[in-house]
Amino acid sequence: MIEAVPSRLEGAPHQVRRRWSDEFKAQAVAEAMQPGASVSAIARRIGVDPSQLFTWR
């Protein structure tokens, strides 16, 4: 017997991969490189994971 399997679990959020412009990344990195800047706080404010901002740096 063949059983149909949904491509994702019903009710699970549908996440689309986000693409950030080079300008957005450059601005975020410049802000994160300022003396005393908190990368985690900046990442939270702009809506990215702190590890992503560290990677961009």
C-alpha distance matrix in Angstrom:
0.0 3.8 6.4 10.0 12.7 16.3 18.8 21.0 21.1 22.1 25.8 26.5 29.5 29.1 31.6 33.1 35.0 38.6 41.2 44.8 47.7 50.0 52.8 51.0 50.2 53.8 55.2 53.1 54.1 57.7 57.7 56.0 58.7 61.6 63.5 62.3 59.1 56.1 53.0 50.8 52.8 52.7 48.9 48.4 50.7 49.1 45.5 44.3 43.5 46.6 44.9 44.3 48.0 49.0 46.9 48.7 52.0
3.8 0.0 3.8 6.7 9.5 13.0 15.3 17.8 18.3 19.4 23.2 23.7 26.5 25.8 28.2 29.5 31.4 35.1 37.5 41.2 44.0 46.4 49.2 47.4 46.7 50.3 51.7 49.7 50.7 54.3 54.4 52.8 55.4 58.3 60.4 59.3 56.1 53.2 50.0 47.9 49.8 49.5 45.8 45.3 47.6 45.8 42.3 41.1 40.4 43.6 41.9 41.1 44.8 45.9 43.8 45.4 48.8
6.4 3.8 0.0 3.8 6.4 9.9 12.6 14.7 14.9 15.8 19.6 20.2 23.2 22.7 25.3 27.0 29.0 32.6 35.3 38.9 41.9 44.4 47.0 45.0 44.5 48.1 49.3 47.2 48.4 52.0 51.8 50.3 53.0 55.8 57.8 56.6 53.4 50.4 47.3 45.0 46.8 46.7 43.0 42.3 44.5 42.9 39.3 38.3 37.6 40.9 39.5 38.7 42.4 43.6 41.7 43.3 46.6
10.0 6.7 3.8 0.0 3.8 6.6 9.4 11.8 12.4 13.1 16.9 17.5 20.2 19.5 22.1 23.6 25.9 29.4 32.1 35.7 38.6 41.3 43.8 41.8 41.5 45.2 46.3 44.2 45.6 49.1 49.0 47.6 50.4 53.2 55.3 54.2 50.8 47.9 44.8 42.6 44.3 44.0 40.3 39.6 41.6 39.9 36.4 35.5 35.1 38.5 37.2 36.3 39.8 41.3 39.3 40.7 44.2
12.7 9.5 6.4 3.8 0.0 3.8 6.4 8.4 9.1 10.5 14.2 14.3 17.0 16.5 19.0 20.7 22.8 26.4 29.2 32.7 35.8 38.4 40.9 38.8 38.3 42.0 43.1 40.9 42.2 45.8 45.5 44.1 46.9 49.6 51.7 50.5 47.2 44.3 41.2 39.0 40.7 40.4 36.7 36.1 38.2 36.6 33.0 32.0 31.5 34.8 33.5 32.7 36.3 37.7 35.9 37.3 40.7
16.3 13.0 9.9 6.6 3.8 0.0 3.8 5.4 6.6 7.7 11.2 11.2 13.6 12.9 15.6 17.4 19.9 23.3 26.3 29.7 32.8 35.6 37.9 35.7 35.4 39.2 40.1 38.0 39.5 43.0 42.7 41.4 44.4 46.9 49.1 48.0 44.5 41.7 38.6 36.4 37.9 37.5 33.9 33.2 35.1 33.4 29.8 29.1 28.9 32.4 31.4 30.3 33.8 35.5 33.7 34.9 38.4
18.8 15.3 12.6 9.4 6.4 3.8 0.0 3.8 7.0 9.0 11.8 10.7 12.3 10.8 12.9 14.3 16.5 20.0 22.8 26.3 29.4 32.0 34.5 32.4 32.1 35.8 36.8 34.8 36.2 39.7 39.6 38.3 41.2 43.9 46.1 45.1 41.7 39.0 35.8 33.8 35.4 34.8 31.1 30.7 32.6 30.7 27.2 26.3 26.1 29.5 28.4 27.1 30.6 32.3 30.4 31.5 35.0
21.0 17.8 14.7 11.8 8.4 5.4 3.8 0.0 3.8 6.3 8.6 7.0 9.0 8.4 10.8 13.0 15.4 18.7 21.9 25.2 28.5 31.2 33.4 31.0 30.7 34.4 35.2 32.9 34.5 38.0 37.5 36.2 39.2 41.7 43.9 42.6 39.2 36.3 33.3 31.1 32.5 32.2 28.6 27.9 29.9 28.3 24.7 23.9 23.6 27.1 26.2 25.2 28.6 30.4 28.8 30.1 33.5
21.1 18.3 14.9 12.4 9.1 6.6 7.0 3.8 0.0 3.8 6.2 5.4 8.8 9.7 12.4 15.3 17.8 20.9 24.3 27.3 30.8 33.5 35.5 32.8 32.5 36.3 36.8 34.3 35.9 39.4 38.6 37.2 40.4 42.7 44.6 43.1 39.8 36.7 33.9 31.3 32.7 32.8 29.2 28.0 30.2 29.0 25.3 24.8 24.3 27.7 27.1 26.5 29.8 31.6 30.4 31.8 35.1
22.1 19.4 15.8 13.1 10.5 7.7 9.0 6.3 3.8 0.0 3.8 5.5 8.6 9.9 13.3 16.2 19.2 22.0 25.5 28.5 31.8 34.8 36.5 33.8 33.8 37.6 37.9 35.5 37.4 40.8 39.8 38.6 42.0 44.1 46.1 44.4 41.0 38.0 35.4 32.7 33.7 33.8 30.4 28.9 30.7 29.6 26.0 26.0 25.9 29.5 29.3 28.5 31.6 33.7 32.7 33.8 37.1
25.8 23.2 19.6 16.9 14.2 11.2 11.8 8.6 6.2 3.8 0.0 3.8 6.4 8.7 12.0 15.3 18.4 20.7 24.3 27.0 30.4 33.5 34.8 31.9 32.1 35.9 35.8 33.3 35.5 38.7 37.4 36.4 39.9 41.7 43.7 41.9 38.5 35.5 33.1 30.2 30.9 31.1 27.9 26.1 27.8 27.0 23.3 23.8 23.8 27.4 27.6 27.0 29.8 32.0 31.5 32.5 35.6
26.5 23.7 20.2 17.5 14.3 11.2 10.7 7.0 5.4 5.5 3.8 0.0 3.8 6.4 9.0 12.5 15.3 17.7 21.4 24.0 27.5 30.4 32.0 29.0 29.0 32.8 32.8 30.3 32.3 35.6 34.5 33.2 36.6 38.6 40.6 38.9 35.5 32.5 29.9 27.2 28.2 28.3 24.9 23.4 25.3 24.3 20.6 20.6 20.5 24.0 24.1 23.4 26.4 28.5 27.8 28.9 32.0
29.5 26.5 23.2 20.2 17.0 13.6 12.3 9.0 8.8 8.6 6.4 3.8 0.0 3.8 6.0 9.6 12.5 14.5 18.2 20.7 24.1 27.2 28.5 25.6 25.8 29.5 29.5 27.1 29.3 32.4 31.3 30.4 33.8 35.7 37.9 36.3 32.8 29.9 27.4 24.8 25.5 25.4 22.0 20.6 22.2 21.0 17.4 17.7 18.0 21.7 22.0 21.0 23.7 26.2 25.6 26.3 29.5
29.1 25.8 22.7 19.5 16.5 12.9 10.8 8.4 9.7 9.9 8.7 6.4 3.8 0.0 3.8 6.6 9.9 12.2 15.8 18.7 22.0 25.1 26.7 24.0 24.3 28.1 28.4 26.3 28.4 31.6 30.9 30.1 33.4 35.5 38.0 36.8 33.2 30.5 27.7 25.6 26.4 25.7 22.3 21.3 22.7 20.9 17.5 17.5 18.3 22.0 22.1 20.5 23.3 25.8 24.7 25.2 28.6
31.6 28.2 25.3 22.1 19.0 15.6 12.9 10.8 12.4 13.3 12.0 9.0 6.0 3.8 0.0 3.7 6.5 8.8 12.4 15.2 18.6 21.6 23.3 20.6 20.7 24.5 24.9 22.8 24.8 28.0 27.4 26.6 29.8 32.0 34.5 33.5 29.9 27.4 24.4 22.5 23.5 22.5 19.1 18.5 20.0 17.9 14.5 14.1 15.0 18.7 18.6 16.8 19.6 22.2 21.0 21.4 24.8
33.1 29.5 27.0 23.6 20.7 17.4 14.3 13.0 15.3 16.2 15.3 12.5 9.6 6.6 3.7 0.0 3.8 6.1 9.4 12.6 15.7 18.8 20.7 18.4 18.6 22.4 23.0 21.4 23.3 26.5 26.3 25.8 28.8 31.1 33.9 33.3 29.6 27.5 24.3 22.9 23.9 22.4 19.0 19.1 20.1 17.4 14.5 14.0 15.4 19.0 18.7 16.3 18.9 21.6 20.1 19.9 23.5
35.0 31.4 29.0 25.9 22.8 19.9 16.5 15.4 17.8 19.2 18.4 15.3 12.5 9.9 6.5 3.8 0.0 3.8 6.6 9.9 13.1 15.8 18.1 16.0 15.7 19.4 20.5 18.8 20.4 23.7 23.8 23.2 25.9 28.5 31.3 31.0 27.3 25.4 22.0 21.1 22.3 20.6 17.2 17.9 19.1 16.1 13.6 12.2 13.4 16.7 16.1 13.3 16.0 18.6 16.7 16.5 20.2
38.6 35.1 32.6 29.4 26.4 23.3 20.0 18.7 20.9 22.0 20.7 17.7 14.5 12.2 8.8 6.1 3.8 0.0 3.8 6.5 9.9 12.9 14.7 12.4 12.5 16.2 17.0 15.6 17.5 20.5 20.7 20.4 23.2 25.6 28.6 28.3 24.6 23.0 19.7 19.1 20.0 17.8 14.7 15.7 16.3 13.0 11.0 10.0 12.1 15.2 15.1 12.0 13.9 16.9 15.4 14.5 18.1
41.2 37.5 35.3 32.1 29.2 26.3 22.8 21.9 24.3 25.5 24.3 21.4 18.2 15.8 12.4 9.4 6.6 3.8 0.0 3.8 6.6 9.5 11.7 10.1 10.2 13.6 14.9 14.1 15.8 18.6 19.3 19.4 21.7 24.3 27.5 27.8 24.1 23.0 19.7 19.8 20.7 18.0 15.3 17.0 17.2 13.5 12.5 11.2 13.5 16.0 15.7 12.1 13.4 16.4 14.5 12.9 16.5
44.8 41.2 38.9 35.7 32.7 29.7 26.3 25.2 27.3 28.5 27.0 24.0 20.7 18.7 15.2 12.6 9.9 6.5 3.8 0.0 3.8 6.5 8.2 6.3 6.7 10.1 11.2 10.6 12.4 15.0 15.8 16.1 18.5 20.9 24.2 24.7 21.1 20.3 17.1 17.8 18.4 15.3 13.1 15.2 14.9 11.2 11.1 10.0 12.7 14.5 14.7 11.0 11.3 14.5 13.1 10.8 14.0
47.7 44.0 41.9 38.6 35.8 32.8 29.4 28.5 30.8 31.8 30.4 27.5 24.1 22.0 18.6 15.7 13.1 9.9 6.6 3.8 0.0 3.8 5.3 5.2 6.4 8.6 10.0 10.8 12.4 14.3 15.6 16.6 18.4 20.7 24.3 25.2 21.8 21.7 18.8 20.0 20.3 16.8 15.4 17.8 16.9 13.1 14.0 13.1 15.9 17.2 17.4 13.7 13.3 16.3 14.8 11.8 14.6
50.0 46.4 44.4 41.3 38.4 35.6 32.0 31.2 33.5 34.8 33.5 30.4 27.2 25.1 21.6 18.8 15.8 12.9 9.5 6.5 3.8 0.0 3.8 5.5 5.1 6.0 8.6 9.9 10.4 12.0 14.2 15.2 16.2 18.7 22.3 23.7 20.6 21.0 18.0 19.9 20.5 16.9 15.9 18.8 18.0 14.5 15.8 14.5 16.8 17.3 17.2 13.7 12.7 15.1 13.5 10.1 12.3
52.8 49.2 47.0 43.8 40.9 37.9 34.5 33.4 35.5 36.5 34.8 32.0 28.5 26.7 23.3 20.7 18.1 14.7 11.7 8.2 5.3 3.8 0.0 3.8 5.5 5.1 6.1 8.6 9.9 10.5 12.3 14.2 15.3 17.1 20.9 22.4 19.2 20.1 17.6 19.7 19.6 15.8 15.5 18.3 16.8 13.5 15.6 15.0 17.7 18.0 18.7 15.3 13.6 16.2 15.5 11.9 13.4
51.0 47.4 45.0 41.8 38.8 35.7 32.4 31.0 32.8 33.8 31.9 29.0 25.6 24.0 20.6 18.4 16.0 12.4 10.1 6.3 5.2 5.5 3.8 0.0 3.8 5.5 5.2 6.2 8.6 10.0 10.8 12.3 14.3 16.1 19.7 20.6 17.2 17.5 14.9 16.5 16.3 12.6 12.1 14.6 13.1 9.7 11.8 11.4 14.4 14.9 16.0 12.8 11.1 14.2 14.0 10.7 12.5
50.2 46.7 44.5 41.5 38.3 35.4 32.1 30.7 32.5 33.8 32.1 29.0 25.8 24.3 20.7 18.6 15.7 12.5 10.2 6.7 6.4 5.1 5.5 3.8 0.0 3.8 5.4 5.1 6.0 8.5 9.9 10.4 12.1 14.6 18.1 19.1 15.7 15.9 12.9 14.9 15.4 11.9 11.0 14.2 13.6 10.4 12.0 10.5 12.7 12.7 13.2 10.0 8.1 10.9 10.4 6.9 8.9
53.8 50.3 48.1 45.2 42.0 39.2 35.8 34.4 36.3 37.6 35.9 32.8 29.5 28.1 24.5 22.4 19.4 16.2 13.6 10.1 8.6 6.0 5.1 5.5 3.8 0.0 3.8 5.5 5.2 6.0 8.6 9.8 10.5 12.7 16.4 18.1 15.2 16.2 13.8 16.4 16.8 13.1 13.2 16.5 15.6 12.8 15.1 13.8 15.8 15.1 15.6 12.8 10.3 12.2 12.1 8.3 8.8
55.2 51.7 49.3 46.3 43.1 40.1 36.8 35.2 36.8 37.9 35.8 32.8 29.5 28.4 24.9 23.0 20.5 17.0 14.9 11.2 10.0 8.6 6.1 5.2 5.4 3.8 0.0 3.8 5.5 5.1 6.2 8.6 10.0 11.2 15.0 16.4 13.3 14.6 12.7 15.2 14.7 11.0 11.9 14.8 13.1 10.7 13.7 13.3 15.7 14.9 16.4 13.9 10.9 13.4 14.1 10.7 10.8
53.1 49.7 47.2 44.2 40.9 38.0 34.8 32.9 34.3 35.5 33.3 30.3 27.1 26.3 22.8 21.4 18.8 15.6 14.1 10.6 10.8 9.9 8.6 6.2 5.1 5.5 3.8 0.0 3.8 5.5 5.2 6.2 8.7 10.4 13.8 14.5 11.0 11.5 9.2 11.5 11.4 7.7 8.2 11.4 10.3 8.1 10.9 10.1 12.1 11.1 12.9 10.7 7.5 10.2 11.5 8.7 8.9
54.1 50.7 48.4 45.6 42.2 39.5 36.2 34.5 35.9 37.4 35.5 32.3 29.3 28.4 24.8 23.3 20.4 17.5 15.8 12.4 12.4 10.4 9.9 8.6 6.0 5.2 5.5 3.8 0.0 3.8 5.4 4.9 6.1 8.9 12.2 13.5 10.5 11.4 8.9 12.0 12.7 9.5 10.0 13.6 13.2 11.5 13.7 12.1 13.2 11.4 12.3 10.5 7.0 8.4 9.6 6.7 5.7
57.7 54.3 52.0 49.1 45.8 43.0 39.7 38.0 39.4 40.8 38.7 35.6 32.4 31.6 28.0 26.5 23.7 20.5 18.6 15.0 14.3 12.0 10.5 10.0 8.5 6.0 5.1 5.5 3.8 0.0 3.8 5.5 5.2 6.8 10.5 12.5 10.1 12.1 10.8 14.2 14.1 10.9 12.4 15.7 14.7 13.3 16.2 15.2 16.5 14.6 15.8 14.3 10.7 11.8 13.2 10.3 8.6
57.7 54.4 51.8 49.0 45.5 42.7 39.6 37.5 38.6 39.8 37.4 34.5 31.3 30.9 27.4 26.3 23.8 20.7 19.3 15.8 15.6 14.2 12.3 10.8 9.9 8.6 6.2 5.2 5.4 3.8 0.0 3.8 5.5 5.6 9.1 10.2 7.2 9.2 8.6 11.7 10.9 7.9 10.3 13.1 11.7 11.1 14.3 13.9 15.3 13.2 15.3 14.3 10.5 12.0 14.3 11.9 10.4
56.0 52.8 50.3 47.6 44.1 41.4 38.3 36.2 37.2 38.6 36.4 33.2 30.4 30.1 26.6 25.8 23.2 20.4 19.4 16.1 16.6 15.2 14.2 12.3 10.4 9.8 8.6 6.2 4.9 5.5 3.8 0.0 3.8 5.5 8.2 8.7 5.6 6.8 5.5 9.1 9.4 7.0 8.8 12.0 11.8 11.5 13.9 12.7 13.2 10.5 12.3 11.9 8.2 8.8 11.6 10.1 8.0
58.7 55.4 53.0 50.4 46.9 44.4 41.2 39.2 40.4 42.0 39.9 36.6 33.8 33.4 29.8 28.8 25.9 23.2 21.7 18.5 18.4 16.2 15.3 14.3 12.1 10.5 10.0 8.7 6.1 5.2 5.5 3.8 0.0 3.8 6.4 8.4 6.8 9.1 8.4 12.2 12.8 10.7 12.5 15.7 15.5 15.1 17.6 16.2 16.4 13.5 14.6 14.3 10.7 10.2 12.7 11.1 8.0
61.6 58.3 55.8 53.2 49.6 46.9 43.9 41.7 42.7 44.1 41.7 38.6 35.7 35.5 32.0 31.1 28.5 25.6 24.3 20.9 20.7 18.7 17.1 16.1 14.6 12.7 11.2 10.4 8.9 6.8 5.6 5.5 3.8 0.0 3.8 6.3 5.5 8.9 9.8 13.3 12.9 11.1 13.9 16.5 15.7 16.0 18.9 18.1 18.6 15.7 17.4 17.4 13.6 13.5 16.3 14.7 11.8
63.5 60.4 57.8 55.3 51.7 49.1 46.1 43.9 44.6 46.1 43.7 40.6 37.9 38.0 34.5 33.9 31.3 28.6 27.5 24.2 24.3 22.3 20.9 19.7 18.1 16.4 15.0 13.8 12.2 10.5 9.1 8.2 6.4 3.8 0.0 3.8 5.6 9.0 10.8 14.1 13.8 13.1 15.9 18.2 17.8 18.6 21.3 20.5 20.4 17.1 18.8 19.4 15.9 15.1 18.2 17.2 14.1
62.3 59.3 56.6 54.2 50.5 48.0 45.1 42.6 43.1 44.4 41.9 38.9 36.3 36.8 33.5 33.3 31.0 28.3 27.8 24.7 25.2 23.7 22.4 20.6 19.1 18.1 16.4 14.5 13.5 12.5 10.2 8.7 8.4 6.3 3.8 0.0 3.8 6.5 9.4 11.9 11.3 11.6 14.5 16.2 16.1 17.6 20.0 19.4 19.1 15.8 17.9 19.0 15.7 15.1 18.6 18.1 15.3
59.1 56.1 53.4 50.8 47.2 44.5 41.7 39.2 39.8 41.0 38.5 35.5 32.8 33.2 29.9 29.6 27.3 24.6 24.1 21.1 21.8 20.6 19.2 17.2 15.7 15.2 13.3 11.0 10.5 10.1 7.2 5.6 6.8 5.5 5.6 3.8 0.0 3.8 6.2 8.9 8.2 7.9 10.9 12.7 12.5 13.9 16.3 15.8 15.7 12.6 15.1 15.8 12.4 12.5 16.0 15.2 12.9
56.1 53.2 50.4 47.9 44.3 41.7 39.0 36.3 36.7 38.0 35.5 32.5 29.9 30.5 27.4 27.5 25.4 23.0 23.0 20.3 21.7 21.0 20.1 17.5 15.9 16.2 14.6 11.5 11.4 12.1 9.2 6.8 9.1 8.9 9.0 6.5 3.8 0.0 3.8 5.4 5.3 6.3 8.6 10.0 10.7 12.5 14.2 13.5 12.9 9.8 12.5 13.9 10.9 11.1 14.8 14.7 13.0
53.0 50.0 47.3 44.8 41.2 38.6 35.8 33.3 33.9 35.4 33.1 29.9 27.4 27.7 24.4 24.3 22.0 19.7 19.7 17.1 18.8 18.0 17.6 14.9 12.9 13.8 12.7 9.2 8.9 10.8 8.6 5.5 8.4 9.8 10.8 9.4 6.2 3.8 0.0 3.8 5.5 5.1 6.0 8.5 9.9 10.6 11.9 10.5 9.7 6.5 9.0 10.1 7.2 7.5 11.2 11.2 10.0
50.8 47.9 45.0 42.6 39.0 36.4 33.8 31.1 31.3 32.7 30.2 27.2 24.8 25.6 22.5 22.9 21.1 19.1 19.8 17.8 20.0 19.9 19.7 16.5 14.9 16.4 15.2 11.5 12.0 14.2 11.7 9.1 12.2 13.3 14.1 11.9 8.9 5.4 3.8 0.0 3.8 5.5 5.1 6.2 8.6 10.1 10.4 9.3 8.0 5.2 8.5 10.2 8.4 9.2 12.6 13.2 12.8
52.8 49.8 46.8 44.3 40.7 37.9 35.4 32.5 32.7 33.7 30.9 28.2 25.5 26.4 23.5 23.9 22.3 20.0 20.7 18.4 20.3 20.5 19.6 16.3 15.4 16.8 14.7 11.4 12.7 14.1 10.9 9.4 12.8 12.9 13.8 11.3 8.2 5.3 5.5 3.8 0.0 3.8 5.5 5.2 6.2 8.8 9.9 10.2 10.1 8.3 11.9 12.8 10.7 12.2 15.5 15.4 14.9
52.7 49.5 46.7 44.0 40.4 37.5 34.8 32.2 32.8 33.8 31.1 28.3 25.4 25.7 22.5 22.4 20.6 17.8 18.0 15.3 16.8 16.9 15.8 12.6 11.9 13.1 11.0 7.7 9.5 10.9 7.9 7.0 10.7 11.1 13.1 11.6 7.9 6.3 5.1 5.5 3.8 0.0 3.8 5.4 5.1 6.3 8.5 8.6 9.6 8.1 11.5 11.4 8.6 10.9 13.8 12.9 12.6
48.9 45.8 43.0 40.3 36.7 33.9 31.1 28.6 29.2 30.4 27.9 24.9 22.0 22.3 19.1 19.0 17.2 14.7 15.3 13.1 15.4 15.9 15.5 12.1 11.0 13.2 11.9 8.2 10.0 12.4 10.3 8.8 12.5 13.9 15.9 14.5 10.9 8.6 6.0 5.1 5.5 3.8 0.0 3.8 5.5 5.3 5.9 5.1 5.9 5.2 8.6 8.2 6.5 9.3 11.7 11.2 12.0
48.4 45.3 42.3 39.6 36.1 33.2 30.7 27.9 28.0 28.9 26.1 23.4 20.6 21.3 18.5 19.1 17.9 15.7 17.0 15.2 17.8 18.8 18.3 14.6 14.2 16.5 14.8 11.4 13.6 15.7 13.1 12.0 15.7 16.5 18.2 16.2 12.7 10.0 8.5 6.2 5.2 5.4 3.8 0.0 3.8 5.6 5.2 6.2 7.0 7.3 11.0 11.0 10.1 12.7 15.0 14.9 15.7
50.7 47.6 44.5 41.6 38.2 35.1 32.6 29.9 30.2 30.7 27.8 25.3 22.2 22.7 20.0 20.1 19.1 16.3 17.2 14.9 16.9 18.0 16.8 13.1 13.6 15.6 13.1 10.3 13.2 14.7 11.7 11.8 15.5 15.7 17.8 16.1 12.5 10.7 9.9 8.6 6.2 5.1 5.5 3.8 0.0 3.8 5.6 8.0 10.0 10.3 13.9 13.3 11.6 14.6 16.9 15.9 16.7
49.1 45.8 42.9 39.9 36.6 33.4 30.7 28.3 29.0 29.6 27.0 24.3 21.0 20.9 17.9 17.4 16.1 13.0 13.5 11.2 13.1 14.5 13.5 9.7 10.4 12.8 10.7 8.1 11.5 13.3 11.1 11.5 15.1 16.0 18.6 17.6 13.9 12.5 10.6 10.1 8.8 6.3 5.3 5.6 3.8 0.0 3.8 6.0 9.1 10.1 13.0 11.4 9.9 13.5 15.1 13.6 15.0
45.5 42.3 39.3 36.4 33.0 29.8 27.2 24.7 25.3 26.0 23.3 20.6 17.4 17.5 14.5 14.5 13.6 11.0 12.5 11.1 14.0 15.8 15.6 11.8 12.0 15.1 13.7 10.9 13.7 16.2 14.3 13.9 17.6 18.9 21.3 20.0 16.3 14.2 11.9 10.4 9.9 8.5 5.9 5.2 5.6 3.8 0.0 3.8 6.9 9.2 11.9 10.4 10.2 13.7 14.9 14.1 16.1
44.3 41.1 38.3 35.5 32.0 29.1 26.3 23.9 24.8 26.0 23.8 20.6 17.7 17.5 14.1 14.0 12.2 10.0 11.2 10.0 13.1 14.5 15.0 11.4 10.5 13.8 13.3 10.1 12.1 15.2 13.9 12.7 16.2 18.1 20.5 19.4 15.8 13.5 10.5 9.3 10.2 8.6 5.1 6.2 8.0 6.0 3.8 0.0 3.8 6.3 8.3 6.6 7.1 10.4 11.3 11.0 13.2
43.5 40.4 37.6 35.1 31.5 28.9 26.1 23.6 24.3 25.9 23.8 20.5 18.0 18.3 15.0 15.4 13.4 12.1 13.5 12.7 15.9 16.8 17.7 14.4 12.7 15.8 15.7 12.1 13.2 16.5 15.3 13.2 16.4 18.6 20.4 19.1 15.7 12.9 9.7 8.0 10.1 9.6 5.9 7.0 10.0 9.1 6.9 3.8 0.0 3.8 5.4 5.3 6.7 8.9 10.0 11.1 12.9
46.6 43.6 40.9 38.5 34.8 32.4 29.5 27.1 27.7 29.5 27.4 24.0 21.7 22.0 18.7 19.0 16.7 15.2 16.0 14.5 17.2 17.3 18.0 14.9 12.7 15.1 14.9 11.1 11.4 14.6 13.2 10.5 13.5 15.7 17.1 15.8 12.6 9.8 6.5 5.2 8.3 8.1 5.2 7.3 10.3 10.1 9.2 6.3 3.8 0.0 3.8 5.3 5.1 6.3 8.7 10.0 10.7
44.9 41.9 39.5 37.2 33.5 31.4 28.4 26.2 27.1 29.3 27.6 24.1 22.0 22.1 18.6 18.7 16.1 15.1 15.7 14.7 17.4 17.2 18.7 16.0 13.2 15.6 16.4 12.9 12.3 15.8 15.3 12.3 14.6 17.4 18.8 17.9 15.1 12.5 9.0 8.5 11.9 11.5 8.6 11.0 13.9 13.0 11.9 8.3 5.4 3.8 0.0 3.8 5.4 5.0 6.2 8.7 9.8
44.3 41.1 38.7 36.3 32.7 30.3 27.1 25.2 26.5 28.5 27.0 23.4 21.0 20.5 16.8 16.3 13.3 12.0 12.1 11.0 13.7 13.7 15.3 12.8 10.0 12.8 13.9 10.7 10.5 14.3 14.3 11.9 14.3 17.4 19.4 19.0 15.8 13.9 10.1 10.2 12.8 11.4 8.2 11.0 13.3 11.4 10.4 6.6 5.3 5.3 3.8 0.0 3.8 5.4 5.0 6.3 8.7
48.0 44.8 42.4 39.8 36.3 33.8 30.6 28.6 29.8 31.6 29.8 26.4 23.7 23.3 19.6 18.9 16.0 13.9 13.4 11.3 13.3 12.7 13.6 11.1 8.1 10.3 10.9 7.5 7.0 10.7 10.5 8.2 10.7 13.6 15.9 15.7 12.4 10.9 7.2 8.4 10.7 8.6 6.5 10.1 11.6 9.9 10.2 7.1 6.7 5.1 5.4 3.8 0.0 3.8 5.3 5.1 6.3
49.0 45.9 43.6 41.3 37.7 35.5 32.3 30.4 31.6 33.7 32.0 28.5 26.2 25.8 22.2 21.6 18.6 16.9 16.4 14.5 16.3 15.1 16.2 14.2 10.9 12.2 13.4 10.2 8.4 11.8 12.0 8.8 10.2 13.5 15.1 15.1 12.5 11.1 7.5 9.2 12.2 10.9 9.3 12.7 14.6 13.5 13.7 10.4 8.9 6.3 5.0 5.4 3.8 0.0 3.8 5.5 5.1
46.9 43.8 41.7 39.3 35.9 33.7 30.4 28.8 30.4 32.7 31.5 27.8 25.6 24.7 21.0 20.1 16.7 15.4 14.5 13.1 14.8 13.5 15.5 14.0 10.4 12.1 14.1 11.5 9.6 13.2 14.3 11.6 12.7 16.3 18.2 18.6 16.0 14.8 11.2 12.6 15.5 13.8 11.7 15.0 16.9 15.1 14.9 11.3 10.0 8.7 6.2 5.0 5.3 3.8 0.0 3.8 5.3
48.7 45.4 43.3 40.7 37.3 34.9 31.5 30.1 31.8 33.8 32.5 28.9 26.3 25.2 21.4 19.9 16.5 14.5 12.9 10.8 11.8 10.1 11.9 10.7 6.9 8.3 10.7 8.7 6.7 10.3 11.9 10.1 11.1 14.7 17.2 18.1 15.2 14.7 11.2 13.2 15.4 12.9 11.2 14.9 15.9 13.6 14.1 11.0 11.1 10.0 8.7 6.3 5.1 5.5 3.8 0.0 3.8
52.0 48.8 46.6 44.2 40.7 38.4 35.0 33.5 35.1 37.1 35.6 32.0 29.5 28.6 24.8 23.5 20.2 18.1 16.5 14.0 14.6 12.3 13.4 12.5 8.9 8.8 10.8 8.9 5.7 8.6 10.4 8.0 8.0 11.8 14.1 15.3 12.9 13.0 10.0 12.8 14.9 12.6 12.0 15.7 16.7 15.0 16.1 13.2 12.9 10.7 9.8 8.7 6.3 5.1 5.3 3.8 0.0
